[in-house]
Amino acid sequence: MSNIQKAIKERILILDGAMGTMLQRYNFSEKDFRGERFKDFPHSLKGNNDLLSLTQPQAIKAVHAKYFEAGADIVETNTFSSTTIGMADYHLEDFVYEMNFQSAKIAREVADEFTAKNPEKPRFVAGSVGPTNRTASMSPDVNDPGYRAVTFDDLRKAYKQQVEALIDGGCDLLLVETIFDTLNAKAALFAIEEVKDERNIDIPIMVSGTITDASGRTLSGQTVEAFLISVSHIPLLSVGFNCALGADLLKPYLQTLSHNTSFNVSAHPNAGLPNAFGEYDETPEEMQAQIKSYLDDNLVNIIGGCCGTTPEHIKLIADIAKDYKPRVSTAVM
């Protein structure tokens, strides 16, 4: 823990880019997703990127290595959907612990290789804890507003299993990310605190919300300030935003966040907005110019990329970030 706390005071830390964008380049088939181990599994598995940590570990390892080569200080584990809730769609709930453990182990191995080559620039592994595909704050049934598809306790239990496996696999920190419903995130944070207490350990936590549109709110309706207040009771390494928006549209919300918190601030925006085919067209050079405005305005301590970003994007972001000092908070909170 002391290593990342030391590093974040010395320089702006670079987070990796999109795992899914990189895995799409492999054009894996159903057979590839299954591998030898799941060749007779009775349900379709294509599209389950988290499973590739078990069936195509070399591909996951290669993606992590490309991001470290591009200049990333932190890579995220391939575990965005690796909870019993997220894996229920694929009938893979029984494999969740192993998926998280192996994903963390793969990332740990690559991080250690790069740290060994350059001990002056230690590399870190963030356990990716996604939001799940259910929301505790809203009903999925327009005819029954009081109905919930998941409870706080369901989420807490699922997240606890994920967090235990990520820590066992060797993560340096945990990243509760792409938060569209802060109640889901609070279940994750509660689970993390439970594990910390039971194991008598401390592990840094990053929290990253998602502003879904120009209203400046999360999907469950919170403003930037409300989101910040909702998570500020936990001692966090950083708080920030990712996904949904490109760097330009995200900037005003980051400004509000940065001016109101004494925590470190992170951002990993998309490579612009998706086009009609769901693809991202923003070039590394375009994104670099927008991130430069974050740095000029002293907004971030951790910067990376989300959907559509590649090692080429991260390299140009890392190239420019090294010329800036990390954000120093002037907030009173």
C-alpha positions, 0 to 999 in steps of 0.5 A: 500500500505504501508504494502506491501512496508514495507514487501518487504523490510523486506523479500522475498515475496512468491507468490502462485502457479498455480490455474489451476493445483489445479482446475484440481484435482476437475475434474469438469464436464460441469454441475459443471462449469455451476452450478445452475445459468448457467444450461440453458446457450446455450453455453459450459462452461467447461474449463472456470476456471474463471467462477468457482468464480461464480459457485464453489466459495468454490473450489476457496476459498480452493485453496487460503487457501492451498497456504496461508497455504503453506507460500504464502504472496500473492495470485492471483485472479482467473481472468487470462482471465476475460476480455470481450476479453477473455470471448468472446469465452464463450459468457460471456462478460456481466458477466466480472465485476462480475467475477472479483469482486467476485474473488477479494472478495473471495481472500480478505476474505481468506487473511483477515482470515490468516492475523487475525491469524498472524498479523505479517505476513500480506497476500495480494491479487494481481489482476491477469490481463492476456494477453488475447488471442489476440495480438496487435503487430502481425497479426494472418493471415499469408497472411495479415501481417498488420491485427490486431485482436484487437486494443490498444483501445479495450484492454484498455477498456477491461482492464479498466473494469477488473481493476475497478472490481478488485479494487472494490473487494478489491485487494491490488495490480495488477499483469499484467502477462504472457506478450507475447506482451508488447503492450497488457501490455502497454494497461493494464498499461494505463488503470490502470493509468486511473483508478488511476487518476479518483479515485485519488488512488495509487495501487502497480503494478507488471509486469511479462513478458514471455520469450517464448523460448531459443531465450530469447525473448517475443513472439512479439520479445523483448529481456529482455532489450527491455521489461524492457525499454518498461515498466519502465516509470511506477512506478512499485512495481516489474518487472519479468518473469513467465510461459513458462520456468522452473526455470533453463532455466529462470535464465539467463533472470532473471539475465539480468533483475536483473542487469538492473533494480532498481525495485524489481524483481519477478519470478514465473516459471513453474514446469519445461517444460511440458511432451508429455501429457502437464503435469509437472513432476518437483518435489517440491524438484527439483524446490526448489534446482533451486530456491535456486540458485536464492536466492544465487545469490540475484536475486529476491524480490518476488518468486512463481510458475506458471504452474504445481506448487502446494502448495507442491512446494510453501511450499518448496520455502517458507521454503528456502526463509526465510533464505535469505534477499531480493534482493538489486538492484545494477543497475543504471537504 
